[in-house]
Amino acid sequence: MKALILVGGYGTRLRPLTLTVPKPLVDFCNKPMICHQIEALKAAGVTEVILAINYQPEVMMGFIKEWGDKLGVKITCSQETEPMGTAGPLALARHLLDDGSGKPFFVLNSDVVCPYPMKDMLDFHVAREAEATILVTKVDDPSKYGVVVIDEYGQVQRFVEKPKEFVGDKINAGIYVLAPSLLDRIELRPTSIEREVFPHVAADKKLFAFTLPGYWMDVGQPKDYLKGLTLHLDNLRIHNRAALAKGPEYTGNVLVAPSATVGKGCLIGPDVSIGEGCVIGNGVRLSSCVVMKGVKVKDHSKVG
């Protein structure tokens, strides 16, 4: 099975972190953001991941060399010569996605973090005999978003942009399962899958929505990156508590890379991630922050 990850954007909202690396390669909880997605895809049976790239292709090729074997999946690139939106990259990579088997494939936006229920979403898609399935998430204030209106069976009825009255509370979470036949609906040009493709699939009653059971965050800007960190660490506490740091110097949810060192008399947490090779001095206070790999924090500093 295959998957395509949309990584072509410039990541301007996440600057200065994206001035030197593409957004999908920014560390999130001590590994490149995109690695969390690839690991979830592999667990769902994906054997080949295609990266739709535009910005800093040489850096993405370096990532493939470093992480391809570690992740245990084949990683290839489909390079855009101009920004192609969210549907154009699928047309560009059609020869890679459609191998004639008729098997569905995943498409993901690279800046989404969640529990990634890939296997359950795939089973739902197959059971509905859908042409496309959208992952949707519930929000408290749907008036700020484009709402996906669905029936009790999960079939998408229509899309409503920033509704003034209540029509539903589910929004597009940026992860899809698609049948190869959907590629026939996409022209090779810059185009939006959300605005120019999905409404037609919905009109043909072939579009379904799978509701995400758990947290979701688009981490495309710093404040949302930190919110995503909090949500991810909460999820680790529930499902993989052993991954979190333990000891009198830690309070709340803290993730510390194995090669990091923490000095004496520190108070760290809640909601802190400390990357590989970091050196935290004595008497340091950290809360609600990310210390990227290789950073040194001097004695008695306070961050957060």
Phi and psi in degrees as GROMACS dihedral restraints (atoms count N, CA, C in turn):
[ dihedral_restraints ]
;  ai    aj    ak    al  type     phi  dphi    fc
    3     4     5     6     1  -120.7    20    10
    4     5     6     7     1   163.6    20    10
    6     7     8     9     1  -147.6    20    10
    7     8     9    10     1   149.6    20    10
    9    10    11    12     1  -121.9    20    10
   10    11    12    13     1   130.5    20    10
   12    13    14    15     1  -111.8    20    10
   13    14    15    16     1   126.5    20    10
   15    16    17    18     1   -81.9    20    10
   16    17    18    19     1   106.2    20    10
   18    19    20    21     1  -122.5    20    10
   19    20    21    22     1    18.0    20    10
   21    22    23    24     1   -77.5    20    10
   22    23    24    25     1   -14.9    20    10
   24    25    26    27     1   -70.1    20    10
   25    26    27    28     1   161.6    20    10
   27    28    29    30     1   -84.1    20    10
   28    29    30    31     1   -13.9    20    10
   30    31    32    33     1    65.0    20    10
   31    32    33    34     1    35.1    20    10
   33    34    35    36     1   -63.1    20    10
   34    35    36    37     1   -30.4    20    10
   36    37    38    39     1   -71.9    20    10
   37    38    39    40     1   -17.9    20    10
   39    40    41    42     1  -102.9    20    10
   40    41    42    43     1    11.5    20    10
   42    43    44    45     1   -65.5    20    10
   43    44    45    46     1   146.5    20    10
   45    46    47    48     1   -89.2    20    10
   46    47    48    49     1     1.5    20    10
   48    49    50    51     1   -61.3    20    10
   49    50    51    52     1   -30.2    20    10
   51    52    53    54     1   -96.5    20    10
   52    53    54    55     1    10.5    20    10
   54    55    56    57     1   -72.6    20    10
   55    56    57    58     1   -26.3    20    10
   57    58    59    60     1  -111.8    20    10
   58    59    60    61     1   -22.4    20    10
   60    61    62    63     1  -137.5    20    10
   61    62    63    64     1   151.3    20    10
   63    64    65    66     1   -62.2    20    10
   64    65    66    67     1   152.2    20    10
   66    67    68    69     1   -52.2    20    10
   67    68    69    70     1   -42.8    20    10
   69    70    71    72     1   -63.5    20    10
   70    71    72    73     1   -16.4    20    10
   72    73    74    75     1   -99.0    20    10
   73    74    75    76     1    -1.3    20    10
   75    76    77    78     1   -64.4    20    10
   76    77    78    79     1   133.1    20    10
   78    79    80    81     1   -64.2    20    10
   79    80    81    82     1   135.7    20    10
   81    82    83    84     1  -134.4    20    10
   82    83    84    85     1   114.3    20    10
   84    85    86    87     1    55.3    20    10
   85    86    87    88     1    46.1    20    10
   87    88    89    90     1    73.5    20    10
   88    89    90    91     1    21.1    20    10
   90    91    92    93     1  -154.6    20    10
   91    92    93    94     1   155.3    20    10
   93    94    95    96     1   -51.4    20    10
   94    95    96    97     1   137.5    20    10
   96    97    98    99     1   -47.3    20    10
   97    98    99   100     1   -43.0    20    10
   99   100   101   102     1   -67.7    20    10
  100   101   102   103     1   -22.8    20    10
  102   103   104   105     1   -65.2    20    10
  103   104   105   106     1   -35.4    20    10
  105   106   107   108     1   -59.6    20    10
  106   107   108   109     1   -41.0    20    10
  108   109   110   111     1   -68.8    20    10
  109   110   111   112     1   -44.7    20    10
  111   112   113   114     1   -64.3    20    10
  112   113   114   115     1   -39.0    20    10
  114   115   116   117     1   -61.9    20    10
  115   116   117   118     1   -40.8    20    10
  117   118   119   120     1   -68.0    20    10
  118   119   120   121     1   -38.1    20    10
  120   121   122   123     1   -64.3    20    10
  121   122   123   124     1   -42.9    20    10
  123   124   125   126     1   -60.4    20    10
  124   125   126   127     1   -42.4    20    10
  126   127   128   129     1   -63.1    20    10
  127   128   129   130     1   -23.8    20    10
  129   130   131   132     1   -91.1    20    10
  130   131   132   133     1     1.6    20    10
  132   133   134   135     1   105.1    20    10
  133   134   135   136     1     6.2    20    10
  135   136   137   138     1   -75.9    20    10
  136   137   138   139     1   133.2    20    10
  138   139   140   141     1  -112.9    20    10
  139   140   141   142     1   -14.5    20    10
  141   142   143   144     1  -138.9    20    10
  142   143   144   145     1   128.8    20    10
  144   145   146   147     1  -117.0    20    10
  145   146   147   148     1   129.0    20    10
  147   148   149   150     1  -106.3    20    10
  148   149   150   151     1   126.3    20    10
  150   151   152   153     1   -98.9    20    10
  151   152   153   154     1   117.0    20    10
  153   154   155   156     1   -85.1    20    10
  154   155   156   157     1   104.6    20    10
  156   157   158   159     1  -116.2    20    10
  157   158   159   160     1   154.8    20    10
  159   160   161   162     1  -143.0    20    10
  160   161   162   163     1   -43.7    20    10
  162   163   164   165     1   -94.4    20    10
  163   164   165   166     1   130.3    20    10
  165   166   167   168     1    49.5    20    10
  166   167   168   169     1    59.3    20    10
  168   169   170   171     1   -60.6    20    10
  169   170   171   172     1   -31.0    20    10
  171   172   173   174     1   -66.8    20    10
  172   173   174   175     1   -32.2    20    10
  174   175   176   177     1   -70.8    20    10
  175   176   177   178     1   -39.3    20    10
  177   178   179   180     1   -65.0    20    10
  178   179   180   181     1   -36.7    20    10
  180   181   182   183     1   -65.3    20    10
  181   182   183   184     1   -36.4    20    10
  183   184   185   186     1   -63.3    20    10
  184   185   186   187     1   -38.3    20    10
  186   187   188   189     1   -61.4    20    10
  187   188   189   190     1   -44.2    20    10
  189   190   191   192     1   -60.2    20    10
  190   191   192   193     1   -43.1    20    10
  192   193   194   195     1   -63.8    20    10
  193   194   195   196     1   -38.9    20    10
  195   196   197   198     1   -77.3    20    10
  196   197   198   199     1   -39.7    20    10
  198   199   200   201     1  -107.3    20    10
  199   200   201   202     1   -14.4    20    10
  201   202   203   204     1   -54.3    20    10
  202   203   204   205     1   -51.7    20    10
  204   205   206   207     1   -69.7    20    10
  205   206   207   208     1   -37.8    20    10
  207   208   209   210     1   -60.8    20    10
  208   209   210   211     1   -39.4    20    10
  210   211   212   213     1   -82.7    20    10
  211   212   213   214     1   -19.7    20    10
  213   214   215   216     1    75.0    20    10
  214   215   216   217     1    25.1    20    10
  216   217   218   219     1  -132.9    20    10
  217   218   219   220     1   157.2    20    10
  219   220   221   222     1   -77.3    20    10
  220   221   222   223     1   127.9    20    10
  222   223   224   225     1  -119.8    20    10
  223   224   225   226     1   124.5    20    10
  225   226   227   228     1  -126.4    20    10
  226   227   228   229     1   168.7    20    10
  228   229   230   231     1  -120.2    20    10
  229   230   231   232     1   146.0    20    10
  231   232   233   234     1  -123.9    20    10
  232   233   234   235     1   109.3    20    10
  234   235   236   237     1   -96.4    20    10
  235   236   237   238     1   128.8    20    10
  237   238   239   240     1   -85.9    20    10
  238   239   240   241     1   145.2    20    10
  240   241   242   243     1   -95.5    20    10
  241   242   243   244     1   -11.9    20    10
  243   244   245   246     1  -149.6    20    10
  244   245   246   247     1   156.3    20    10
  246   247   248   249     1   -58.3    20    10
  247   248   249   250     1   127.6    20    10
  249   250   251   252     1  -110.8    20    10
  250   251   252   253     1    10.3    20    10
  252   253   254   255     1    72.3    20    10
  253   254   255   256     1  -154.4    20    10
  255   256   257   258     1  -102.6    20    10
  256   257   258   259     1    -8.6    20    10
  258   259   260   261     1  -111.4    20    10
  259   260   261   262     1   -37.8    20    10
  261   262   263   264     1   -51.5    20    10
  262   263   264   265     1   -41.3    20    10
  264   265   266   267     1   -59.9    20    10
  265   266   267   268     1   -28.3    20    10
  267   268   269   270     1   -69.4    20    10
  268   269   270   271     1   -41.2    20    10
  270   271   272   273     1   -64.4    20    10
  271   272   273   274     1   -40.0    20    10
  273   274   275   276     1   -64.4    20    10
  274   275   276   277     1   -35.0    20    10
  276   277   278   279     1   -99.6    20    10
  277   278   279   280     1    16.7    20    10
  279   280   281   282     1   -55.1    20    10
  280   281   282   283     1   -41.2    20    10
  282   283   284   285     1   -65.0    20    10
  283   284   285   286     1   -20.2    20    10
  285   286   287   288     1   -91.3    20    10
  286   287   288   289     1   -34.0    20    10
  288   289   290   291     1   -81.2    20    10
  289   290   291   292     1   -38.6    20    10
  291   292   293   294     1  -102.1    20    10
  292   293   294   295     1   100.8    20    10
  294   295   296   297     1   -97.9    20    10
  295   296   297   298     1     9.6    20    10
  297   298   299   300     1    88.2    20    10
  298   299   300   301     1    -4.0    20    10
  300   301   302   303     1   -80.2    20    10
  301   302   303   304     1   -19.0    20    10
  303   304   305   306     1    81.4    20    10
  304   305   306   307     1     1.8    20    10
  306   307   308   309     1   -73.5    20    10
  307   308   309   310     1   142.6    20    10
  309   310   311   312     1   -69.7    20    10
  310   311   312   313     1   165.4    20    10
  312   313   314   315     1  -138.2    20    10
  313   314   315   316     1   160.0    20    10
  315   316   317   318     1   -93.7    20    10
  316   317   318   319     1   149.3    20    10
  318   319   320   321     1  -131.3    20    10
  319   320   321   322     1   133.5    20    10
  321   322   323   324     1  -134.1    20    10
  322   323   324   325     1   142.4    20    10
  324   325   326   327     1   -78.7    20    10
  325   326   327   328     1   138.6    20    10
  327   328   329   330     1   -78.9    20    10
  328   329   330   331     1   -10.1    20    10
  330   331   332   333     1  -106.5    20    10
  331   332   333   334     1    22.3    20    10
  333   334   335   336     1  -102.6    20    10
  334   335   336   337     1   129.1    20    10
  336   337   338   339     1  -118.3    20    10
  337   338   339   340     1   137.7    20    10
  339   340   341   342     1  -170.3    20    10
  340   341   342   343     1  -178.5    20    10
  342   343   344   345     1   -71.7    20    10
  343   344   345   346     1    -5.8    20    10
  345   346   347   348     1    52.8    20    10
  346   347   348   349     1    73.0    20    10
  348   349   350   351     1   -82.8    20    10
  349   350   351   352     1    59.9    20    10
  351   352   353   354     1   -63.0    20    10
  352   353   354   355     1   -46.3    20    10
  354   355   356   357     1   -65.3    20    10
  355   356   357   358     1   -44.5    20    10
  357   358   359   360     1   -64.2    20    10
  358   359   360   361     1   -39.0    20    10
  360   361   362   363     1   -65.6    20    10
  361   362   363   364     1   -40.9    20    10
  363   364   365   366     1   -64.2    20    10
  364   365   366   367     1   -44.1    20    10
  366   367   368   369     1   -60.5    20    10
  367   368   369   370     1   -41.4    20    10
  369   370   371   372     1   -60.9    20    10
  370   371   372   373     1   -46.0    20    10
  372   373   374   375     1   -59.6    20    10
  373   374   375   376     1   -46.7    20    10
  375   376   377   378     1   -66.4    20    10
  376   377   378   379     1   -42.5    20    10
  378   379   380   381     1   -62.9    20    10
  379   380   381   382     1   -33.5    20    10
  381   382   383   384     1   -85.1    20    10
  382   383   384   385     1    -7.4    20    10
  384   385   386   387     1    52.4    20    10
  385   386   387   388     1    44.2    20    10
  387   388   389   390     1   -80.3    20    10
  388   389   390   391     1   155.4    20    10
  390   391   392   393     1   -87.0    20    10
  391   392   393   394     1   -31.2    20    10
  393   394   395   396     1  -149.1    20    10
  394   395   396   397     1   141.8    20    10
  396   397   398   399     1  -126.8    20    10
  397   398   399   400     1   130.0    20    10
  399   400   401   402     1  -103.7    20    10
  400   401   402   403     1   134.8    20    10
  402   403   404   405     1   -78.8    20    10
  403   404   405   406     1   127.1    20    10
  405   406   407   408     1  -120.8    20    10
  406   407   408   409     1   154.3    20    10
  408   409   410   411     1  -131.2    20    10
  409   410   411   412     1   149.1    20    10
  411   412   413   414     1   -83.8    20    10
  412   413   414   415     1   137.8    20    10
  414   415   416   417     1  -124.7    20    10
  415   416   417   418     1   154.7    20    10
  417   418   419   420     1   -74.7    20    10
  418   419   420   421     1   -36.3    20    10
  420   421   422   423     1  -124.1    20    10
  421   422   423   424     1    86.1    20    10
  423   424   425   426     1   -67.2    20    10
  424   425   426   427     1   -13.4    20    10
  426   427   428   429     1   -66.4    20    10
  427   428   429   430     1   -13.4    20    10
  429   430   431   432     1   -89.7    20    10
  430   431   432   433     1    -5.5    20    10
  432   433   434   435     1  -130.2    20    10
  433   434   435   436     1   174.2    20    10
  435   436   437   438     1   -85.8    20    10
  436   437   438   439     1   120.3    20    10
  438   439   440   441     1   -93.8    20    10
  439   440   441   442     1   138.0    20    10
  441   442   443   444     1   -96.7    20    10
  442   443   444   445     1   113.9    20    10
  444   445   446   447     1   -91.0    20    10
  445   446   447   448     1   120.5    20    10
  447   448   449   450     1  -127.1    20    10
  448   449   450   451     1   157.9    20    10
  450   451   452   453     1   -94.1    20    10
  451   452   453   454     1  -176.1    20    10
  453   454   455   456     1   -68.8    20    10
  454   455   456   457     1   -16.5    20    10
  456   457   458   459     1   -91.8    20    10
  457   458   459   460     1    -6.8    20    10
  459   460   461   462     1    93.5    20    10
  460   461   462   463     1     5.4    20    10
  462   463   464   465     1   -79.8    20    10
  463   464   465   466     1   134.0    20    10
  465   466   467   468     1   -76.8    20    10
  466   467   468   469     1   125.3    20    10
  468   469   470   471     1   -90.5    20    10
  469   470   471   472     1   -44.2    20    10
  471   472   473   474     1  -171.1    20    10
  472   473   474   475     1   173.5    20    10
  474   475   476   477     1  -117.7    20    10
  475   476   477   478     1   138.0    20    10
  477   478   479   480     1  -128.2    20    10
  478   479   480   481     1   119.0    20    10
  480   481   482   483     1   -83.3    20    10
  481   482   483   484     1   120.7    20    10
  483   484   485   486     1    43.5    20    10
  484   485   486   487     1    65.7    20    10
  486   487   488   489     1   -63.5    20    10
  487   488   489   490     1   141.7    20    10
  489   490   491   492     1   -85.9    20    10
  490   491   492   493     1   -21.1    20    10
  492   493   494   495     1  -127.9    20    10
  493   494   495   496     1   157.5    20    10
  495   496   497   498     1   -68.0    20    10
  496   497   498   499     1   124.4    20    10
  498   499   500   501     1  -125.1    20    10
  499   500   501   502     1    -9.0    20    10
  501   502   503   504     1   161.1    20    10
  502   503   504   505     1   169.7    20    10
  504   505   506   507     1  -129.7    20    10
  505   506   507   508     1    24.1    20    10
  507   508   509   510     1  -109.5    20    10
  508   509   510   511     1   136.1    20    10
  510   511   512   513     1  -125.4    20    10
  511   512   513   514     1   160.0    20    10
  513   514   515   516     1   -64.1    20    10
  514   515   516   517     1   125.5    20    10
  516   517   518   519     1   -98.4    20    10
  517   518   519   520     1     3.3    20    10
  519   520   521   522     1    81.9    20    10
  520   521   522   523     1    20.3    20    10
  522   523   524   525     1  -132.8    20    10
  523   524   525   526     1   134.4    20    10
  525   526   527   528     1  -134.2    20    10
  526   527   528   529     1   152.1    20    10
  528   529   530   531     1  -114.6    20    10
  529   530   531   532     1   127.8    20    10
  531   532   533   534     1  -128.0    20    10
  532   533   534   535     1   142.2    20    10
  534   535   536   537     1   -81.6    20    10
  535   536   537   538     1   148.4    20    10
  537   538   539   540     1   -56.1    20    10
  538   539   540   541     1   -28.4    20    10
  540   541   542   543     1   -61.1    20    10
  541   542   543   544     1   -25.1    20    10
  543   544   545   546     1   -63.6    20    10
  544   545   546   547     1   -26.3    20    10
  546   547   548   549     1   -61.5    20    10
  547   548   549   550     1   -25.2    20    10
  549   550   551   552     1   -67.5    20    10
  550   551   552   553     1   -17.7    20    10
  552   553   554   555     1   -88.0    20    10
  553   554   555   556     1    -5.7    20    10
  555   556   557   558     1  -111.5    20    10
  556   557   558   559     1   125.4    20    10
  558   559   560   561     1   -85.2    20    10
  559   560   561   562     1   154.2    20    10
  561   562   563   564     1   -82.1    20    10
  562   563   564   565     1    81.2    20    10
  564   565   566   567     1  -163.5    20    10
  565   566   567   568     1   165.0    20    10
  567   568   569   570     1   -61.1    20    10
  568   569   570   571     1   121.9    20    10
  570   571   572   573     1  -157.3    20    10
  571   572   573   574     1   159.7    20    10
  573   574   575   576     1  -104.9    20    10
  574   575   576   577     1   124.7    20    10
  576   577   578   579     1   -69.5    20    10
  577   578   579   580     1   -31.9    20    10
  579   580   581   582     1   -71.9    20    10
  580   581   582   583     1   -38.6    20    10
  582   583   584   585     1   -97.7    20    10
  583   584   585   586     1   -29.5    20    10
  585   586   587   588     1  -111.7    20    10
  586   587   588   589     1   -10.4    20    10
  588   589   590   591     1  -118.2    20    10
  589   590   591   592     1   -54.4    20    10
  591   592   593   594     1   -58.8    20    10
  592   593   594   595     1   -39.5    20    10
  594   595   596   597     1   -58.5    20    10
  595   596   597   598     1   -34.6    20    10
  597   598   599   600     1   -72.3    20    10
  598   599   600   601     1   -37.1    20    10
  600   601   602   603     1   -65.8    20    10
  601   602   603   604     1   -39.9    20    10
  603   604   605   606     1   -64.1    20    10
  604   605   606   607     1   -39.9    20    10
  606   607   608   609     1   -62.8    20    10
  607   608   609   610     1   -29.6    20    10
  609   610   611   612     1   -87.8    20    10
  610   611   612   613     1     6.1    20    10
  612   613   614   615     1    60.2    20    10
  613   614   615   616     1    37.1    20    10
  615   616   617   618     1  -120.0    20    10
  616   617   618   619     1     9.9    20    10
  618   619   620   621     1  -110.3    20    10
  619   620   621   622     1   129.6    20    10
  621   622   623   624     1  -127.9    20    10
  622   623   624   625     1   163.2    20    10
  624   625   626   627     1  -128.7    20    10
  625   626   627   628     1   131.1    20    10
  627   628   629   630     1  -106.9    20    10
  628   629   630   631     1   123.1    20    10
  630   631   632   633     1   -83.0    20    10
  631   632   633   634     1   126.7    20    10
  633   634   635   636     1   -68.5    20    10
  634   635   636   637     1   125.2    20    10
  636   637   638   639     1   -93.0    20    10
  637   638   639   640     1    85.1    20    10
  639   640   641   642     1   145.8    20    10
  640   641   642   643     1  -170.3    20    10
  642   643   644   645     1   -72.8    20    10
  643   644   645   646     1   161.6    20    10
  645   646   647   648     1  -154.2    20    10
  646   647   648   649     1   142.8    20    10
  648   649   650   651     1  -157.4    20    10
  649   650   651   652     1   134.4    20    10
  651   652   653   654     1   -87.5    20    10
  652   653   654   655     1   112.9    20    10
  654   655   656   657     1   -98.2    20    10
  655   656   657   658     1    37.2    20    10
  657   658   659   660     1   -78.0    20    10
  658   659   660   661     1    -5.7    20    10
  660   661   662   663     1  -140.7    20    10
  661   662   663   664     1   158.4    20    10
  663   664   665   666     1   -53.3    20    10
  664   665   666   667     1   -45.7    20    10
  666   667   668   669     1   -64.8    20    10
  667   668   669   670     1   -34.4    20    10
  669   670   671   672     1   -77.1    20    10
  670   671   672   673     1   -30.9    20    10
  672   673   674   675     1   -59.1    20    10
  673   674   675   676     1   -46.1    20    10
  675   676   677   678     1   -68.7    20    10
  676   677   678   679     1   -36.8    20    10
  678   679   680   681     1   -64.1    20    10
  679   680   681   682     1   -41.5    20    10
  681   682   683   684     1   -61.5    20    10
  682   683   684   685     1   -37.1    20    10
  684   685   686   687     1   -59.7    20    10
  685   686   687   688     1   -47.3    20    10
  687   688   689   690     1   -59.0    20    10
  688   689   690   691     1   -46.1    20    10
  690   691   692   693     1   -65.0    20    10
  691   692   693   694     1   -41.5    20    10
  693   694   695   696     1   -65.9    20    10
  694   695   696   697     1   -42.0    20    10
  696   697   698   699     1   -66.4    20    10
  697   698   699   700     1   -37.0    20    10
  699   700   701   702     1   -60.0    20    10
  700   701   702   703     1   -41.6    20    10
  702   703   704   705     1   -66.2    20    10
  703   704   705   706     1   -38.6    20    10
  705   706   707   708     1   -62.8    20    10
  706   707   708   709     1   -40.6    20    10
  708   709   710   711     1   -58.7    20    10
  709   710   711   712     1   -35.4    20    10
  711   712   713   714     1   -81.0    20    10
  712   713   714   715     1   -42.2    20    10
  714   715   716   717     1  -106.9    20    10
  715   716   717   718     1   -18.1    20    10
  717   718   719   720     1  -152.6    20    10
  718   719   720   721     1    60.5    20    10
  720   721   722   723     1   -57.6    20    10
  721   722   723   724     1   -29.7    20    10
  723   724   725   726     1   -63.0    20    10
  724   725   726   727     1   -20.4    20    10
  726   727   728   729     1   -74.6    20    10
  727   728   729   730     1   -18.0    20    10
  729   730   731   732     1   -86.7    20    10
  730   731   732   733     1   152.1    20    10
  732   733   734   735     1   -69.9    20    10
  733   734   735   736     1   147.2    20    10
  735   736   737   738     1  -127.5    20    10
  736   737   738   739     1   146.6    20    10
  738   739   740   741     1   143.8    20    10
  739   740   741   742     1   165.3    20    10
  741   742   743   744     1   -65.5    20    10
  742   743   744   745     1   -20.7    20    10
  744   745   746   747     1   -83.1    20    10
  745   746   747   748     1    -6.9    20    10
  747   748   749   750     1  -109.1    20    10
  748   749   750   751     1   136.9    20    10
  750   751   752   753     1  -130.9    20    10
  751   752   753   754     1   134.0    20    10
  753   754   755   756     1    72.0    20    10
  754   755   756   757     1  -156.0    20    10
  756   757   758   759     1   -89.3    20    10
  757   758   759   760     1   119.2    20    10
  759   760   761   762     1  -136.4    20    10
  760   761   762   763     1   134.5    20    10
  762   763   764   765     1  -115.2    20    10
  763   764   765   766     1   124.0    20    10
  765   766   767   768     1  -125.3    20    10
  766   767   768   769     1   124.6    20    10
  768   769   770   771     1   -64.7    20    10
  769   770   771   772     1   147.6    20    10
  771   772   773   774     1   -57.6    20    10
  772   773   774   775     1   -32.7    20    10
  774   775   776   777     1   -88.8    20    10
  775   776   777   778     1    -0.2    20    10
  777   778   779   780     1   -80.7    20    10
  778   779   780   781     1   151.7    20    10
  780   781   782   783     1  -123.1    20    10
  781   782   783   784     1   140.4    20    10
  783   784   785   786     1  -122.0    20    10
  784   785   786   787     1   127.7    20    10
  786   787   788   789     1   -73.7    20    10
  787   788   789   790     1  -174.6    20    10
  789   790   791   792     1   -82.7    20    10
  790   791   792   793     1   151.4    20    10
  792   793   794   795     1    67.4    20    10
  793   794   795   796     1    24.6    20    10
  795   796   797   798     1   -86.0    20    10
  796   797   798   799     1   157.7    20    10
  798   799   800   801     1  -130.4    20    10
  799   800   801   802     1   111.0    20    10
  801   802   803   804     1  -124.6    20    10
  802   803   804   805     1   126.2    20    10
  804   805   806   807     1   116.7    20    10
  805   806   807   808     1   169.4    20    10
  807   808   809   810     1   -84.1    20    10
  808   809   810   811     1   170.1    20    10
  810   811   812   813     1    59.2    20    10
  811   812   813   814     1    63.1    20    10
  813   814   815   816     1  -130.9    20    10
  814   815   816   817     1   139.9    20    10
  816   817   818   819     1  -124.0    20    10
  817   818   819   820     1   126.8    20    10
  819   820   821   822     1  -117.2    20    10
  820   821   822   823     1   122.0    20    10
  822   823   824   825     1   -83.9    20    10
  823   824   825   826     1   178.0    20    10
  825   826   827   828     1   -60.1    20    10
  826   827   828   829     1   137.9    20    10
  828   829   830   831     1    72.5    20    10
  829   830   831   832     1     7.1    20    10
  831   832   833   834     1   -72.3    20    10
  832   833   834   835     1   148.7    20    10
  834   835   836   837     1  -123.5    20    10
  835   836   837   838     1   112.7    20    10
  837   838   839   840     1  -101.2    20    10
  838   839   840   841     1   119.2    20    10
  840   841   842   843     1   -69.7    20    10
  841   842   843   844     1  -176.0    20    10
  843   844   845   846     1   -74.9    20    10
  844   845   846   847     1   145.4    20    10
  846   847   848   849     1    64.4    20    10
  847   848   849   850     1    26.1    20    10
  849   850   851   852     1   -83.5    20    10
  850   851   852   853     1   143.5    20    10
  852   853   854   855     1  -117.7    20    10
  853   854   855   856     1   117.9    20    10
  855   856   857   858     1  -124.8    20    10
  856   857   858   859     1   135.9    20    10
  858   859   860   861     1  -152.5    20    10
  859   860   861   862     1   145.7    20    10
  861   862   863   864     1    46.1    20    10
  862   863   864   865     1    54.8    20    10
  864   865   866   867     1  -153.1    20    10
  865   866   867   868     1   166.7    20    10
  867   868   869   870     1  -120.9    20    10
  868   869   870   871     1   127.1    20    10
  870   871   872   873     1  -105.3    20    10
  871   872   873   874     1   108.1    20    10
  873   874   875   876     1   -70.5    20    10
  874   875   876   877     1   160.7    20    10
  876   877   878   879     1   -55.8    20    10
  877   878   879   880     1   139.2    20    10
  879   880   881   882     1    82.1    20    10
  880   881   882   883     1     1.6    20    10
  882   883   884   885     1   -82.1    20    10
  883   884   885   886     1   141.9    20    10
  885   886   887   888     1  -110.5    20    10
  886   887   888   889     1   128.4    20    10
  888   889   890   891     1  -109.4    20    10
  889   890   891   892     1   120.9    20    10
  891   892   893   894     1   -70.5    20    10
  892   893   894   895     1   160.0    20    10
  894   895   896   897     1   -52.6    20    10
  895   896   897   898     1   138.9    20    10
  897   898   899   900     1    63.1    20    10
  898   899   900   901     1    23.1    20    10
  900   901   902   903     1   -81.9    20    10
  901   902   903   904     1   156.9    20    10
  903   904   905   906     1  -128.7    20    10
  904   905   906   907     1   128.2    20    10
  906   907   908   909     1  -130.7    20    10
  907   908   909   910     1   130.8    20    10
